[in-house]
């Protein structure tokens, strides 16, 4: 995992035209999206539409992603971050737990930009698999150039689930995902693009996730 320094990030929502600023505490973020071999090692399941051990896992719901985080935490002798009943939409999150979790969308965008101010951290064809260069499939993680903080595939290949609820008054339990995928047009593959969907029912072949973790003293990276 990569240690992400603290800072601030300005977010916006194109639907509501709202803007807000979030303070980011230092945290850890995986260098790559969760791959199919790691997902199988922890869950003994292979949900992906496109097969490849080092390809990002996809066709997973938000709840399946957080179940993976909890399972990996238990296997690593860490305290799970999420408490939920399988098949139900209500999930509680323990911010003090030292286990693995999904990044917040603020953490995700902050880490994606890696100190840059534009919509992308580099030339799109060099950093991302998207509709024009993907060949209509996912690709092994880490094949494109990383951002300045050493994170790969933050844009393109697969979208990534984040922990946040989107707008409970309008969308109920919908959760946010970020980053764009192999099927998306150039205009959608940006650090600022926000999408949302149902945490249990929604799973598609260009949506996966990467794991984060709270920073603790003595943590070995």
VMD Tcl script that draws the C-alpha trace (Angstrom):
set ca {
  {0.00 0.00 0.00}
  {1.02 3.61 -0.57}
  {1.07 6.18 2.22}
  {-1.02 9.16 1.13}
  {-0.14 12.45 2.84}
  {-2.77 14.67 4.43}
  {-4.18 17.73 2.72}
  {-7.40 19.20 1.33}
  {-9.52 18.52 -1.74}
  {-12.29 20.60 -3.33}
  {-15.18 18.46 -4.61}
  {-18.14 19.28 -6.80}
  {-21.35 17.65 -7.96}
  {-22.41 18.46 -11.52}
  {-26.03 17.38 -10.88}
  {-26.65 19.66 -7.91}
  {-23.95 22.25 -8.74}
  {-22.71 22.02 -5.15}
  {-19.06 22.53 -4.17}
  {-17.37 21.68 -0.89}
  {-13.91 21.17 0.60}
  {-12.78 18.14 2.60}
  {-9.76 17.83 4.88}
  {-7.84 14.60 4.26}
  {-5.98 12.86 7.06}
  {-2.97 10.71 6.07}
  {-4.08 7.21 5.05}
  {-2.97 4.14 3.11}
  {-4.26 3.22 -0.34}
  {-3.55 0.15 -2.44}
  {-1.17 0.65 -5.34}
  {-3.55 -1.31 -7.63}
  {-7.25 -2.17 -7.78}
  {-8.07 -5.52 -6.15}
  {-7.12 -8.25 -8.61}
  {-9.03 -11.42 -9.39}
  {-6.45 -13.71 -7.78}
  {-6.52 -11.77 -4.49}
  {-10.31 -11.65 -4.51}
  {-10.47 -15.42 -5.02}
  {-7.87 -16.05 -2.31}
  {-10.02 -14.23 0.23}
  {-13.58 -15.09 -0.90}
  {-13.14 -18.28 -2.97}
  {-15.34 -16.65 -5.60}
  {-14.66 -15.59 -9.20}
  {-17.38 -13.10 -10.20}
  {-15.55 -11.33 -13.03}
  {-16.81 -11.26 -16.61}
  {-13.27 -11.02 -18.01}
  {-10.90 -13.69 -16.74}
  {-7.32 -12.95 -15.72}
  {-5.59 -13.39 -12.37}
  {-3.93 -9.98 -12.50}
  {-6.90 -8.23 -14.08}
  {-9.02 -6.14 -11.71}
  {-11.93 -7.98 -10.19}
  {-15.25 -6.61 -11.52}
  {-18.95 -7.46 -11.54}
  {-19.01 -7.00 -7.76}
  {-21.56 -5.02 -5.79}
  {-20.66 -2.43 -3.18}
  {-21.65 -4.82 -0.42}
  {-19.48 -7.58 -1.87}
  {-16.58 -5.12 -1.90}
  {-16.99 -4.27 1.78}
  {-17.47 -7.95 2.63}
  {-14.08 -8.55 1.00}
  {-12.58 -5.74 3.10}
  {-13.93 -7.33 6.29}
  {-12.74 -10.80 5.27}
  {-9.24 -9.53 4.47}
  {-9.17 -7.69 7.80}
  {-10.06 -10.86 9.72}
  {-7.45 -12.86 7.81}
  {-4.87 -10.18 8.68}
  {-5.84 -10.15 12.40}
  {-7.25 -6.63 12.11}
  {-10.55 -5.21 13.33}
  {-13.20 -5.12 10.56}
  {-14.49 -1.68 9.62}
  {-18.01 -2.64 8.52}
  {-20.99 -4.12 10.34}
  {-23.91 -5.33 8.26}
  {-26.37 -8.14 7.67}
  {-25.90 -9.79 4.30}
  {-28.75 -8.97 1.94}
  {-29.69 -5.78 3.78}
  {-28.79 -2.25 2.73}
  {-28.01 -0.79 6.16}
  {-24.29 -0.78 6.93}
  {-22.49 0.82 9.86}
  {-18.87 1.89 9.64}
  {-16.37 2.02 12.49}
  {-13.89 4.85 11.74}
  {-11.61 3.73 14.58}
  {-11.10 0.19 13.24}
  {-7.66 -0.70 11.90}
  {-8.92 -3.03 9.18}
  {-9.24 -2.57 5.44}
  {-11.96 -0.42 3.92}
  {-13.02 1.40 0.80}
  {-11.68 4.94 0.41}
  {-14.04 7.84 0.80}
  {-14.66 9.65 -2.46}
  {-12.72 12.64 -1.14}
  {-9.75 10.40 -0.37}
  {-10.11 8.76 -3.77}
  {-10.10 12.01 -5.77}
  {-7.31 13.48 -3.65}
  {-5.15 10.38 -4.20}
  {-6.03 10.23 -7.90}
  {-4.93 13.80 -8.55}
  {-1.73 13.30 -6.49}
  {-1.02 16.99 -6.19}
  {-2.15 17.92 -9.71}
  {-5.02 20.32 -10.38}
  {-6.46 19.09 -13.67}
  {-9.09 16.48 -14.46}
  {-6.36 13.89 -15.17}
  {-2.87 13.27 -13.83}
  {-1.41 12.70 -17.32}
  {-2.17 12.10 -20.98}
  {-5.14 9.73 -21.05}
  {-3.72 7.13 -23.44}
  {-0.62 6.83 -21.28}
  {-2.39 6.40 -17.96}
  {-5.73 4.67 -18.64}
  {-7.58 1.93 -20.48}
  {-10.80 3.40 -21.87}
  {-13.10 2.93 -24.86}
  {-10.62 4.08 -27.53}
  {-7.74 1.79 -26.49}
  {-9.13 -1.03 -24.33}
  {-10.27 -3.43 -27.04}
  {-13.53 -3.77 -25.08}
  {-11.98 -5.63 -22.16}
  {-10.16 -5.09 -18.88}
  {-6.36 -5.35 -18.74}
  {-3.77 -6.46 -16.21}
  {-3.30 -3.84 -13.52}
  {-0.19 -1.70 -13.60}
  {0.32 -1.65 -17.38}
  {-0.21 2.10 -17.73}
  {1.83 4.89 -16.15}
  {1.16 5.61 -12.44}
  {0.41 9.01 -10.96}
  {2.99 11.01 -8.99}
  {2.26 9.04 -5.81}
  {2.79 5.64 -7.43}
  {-0.87 4.66 -7.82}
  {-1.84 2.72 -10.95}
  {-5.15 2.53 -12.83}
  {-6.81 5.29 -10.84}
  {-8.42 6.26 -14.14}
  {-9.77 3.72 -16.61}
  {-9.73 -0.09 -16.62}
  {-12.55 -0.31 -14.03}
  {-14.55 2.17 -12.00}
  {-13.92 1.93 -8.25}
  {-16.50 1.79 -5.48}
  {-16.08 4.37 -2.69}
  {-17.53 4.20 0.80}
  {-19.87 7.20 0.59}
  {-23.61 7.41 0.30}
  {-24.55 9.73 -2.57}
  {-27.76 11.61 -1.72}
  {-30.01 9.75 0.71}
  {-32.99 12.06 0.22}
  {-33.09 11.42 -3.52}
  {-31.25 8.12 -4.02}
  {-31.61 6.34 -0.67}
  {-28.80 3.82 -0.11}
  {-26.96 4.46 -3.40}
  {-23.15 4.46 -3.11}
  {-20.57 6.39 -5.14}
  {-18.03 5.05 -7.62}
  {-15.22 6.89 -9.38}
  {-12.58 6.79 -12.10}
  {-14.09 5.57 -15.36}
  {-13.71 2.15 -16.99}
  {-12.66 0.32 -20.14}
  {-16.02 1.02 -21.81}
  {-16.14 4.77 -21.20}
  {-15.64 7.67 -23.58}
  {-12.77 10.06 -22.89}
  {-15.11 12.69 -21.42}
  {-16.09 10.33 -18.57}
  {-12.60 9.23 -17.54}
  {-11.69 12.06 -15.19}
  {-10.73 12.42 -11.54}
  {-13.83 14.55 -10.95}
  {-16.49 12.28 -12.50}
  {-19.01 10.96 -9.95}
  {-21.41 8.05 -10.49}
  {-23.69 6.21 -8.09}
  {-25.85 3.09 -7.86}
  {-27.49 0.51 -5.61}
  {-25.14 -1.17 -3.11}
  {-26.63 -4.67 -3.43}
  {-28.17 -4.93 -6.89}
  {-25.71 -3.07 -9.10}
  {-22.71 -4.93 -10.50}
  {-21.23 -4.50 -13.99}
  {-18.17 -5.62 -15.91}
  {-16.30 -2.31 -15.62}
  {-16.73 -1.67 -11.89}
  {-14.34 -2.92 -9.19}
  {-12.62 -1.40 -6.17}
  {-9.34 -0.82 -4.34}
  {-8.71 -0.97 -0.62}
  {-7.69 1.71 1.86}
  {-6.67 1.66 5.48}
  {-6.36 4.17 8.29}
  {-2.78 5.11 9.03}
  {-1.43 3.88 12.36}
  {1.91 4.43 14.05}
  {4.24 1.58 13.28}
  {2.32 0.48 10.20}
  {4.51 -1.44 7.79}
  {3.88 -0.37 4.20}
}
mol new
graphics top color blue
foreach p $ca { graphics top sphere $p radius 0.5 }
foreach p [lrange $ca 0 end-1] q [lrange $ca 1 end] { graphics top cylinder $p $q radius 0.2 }
display resetview
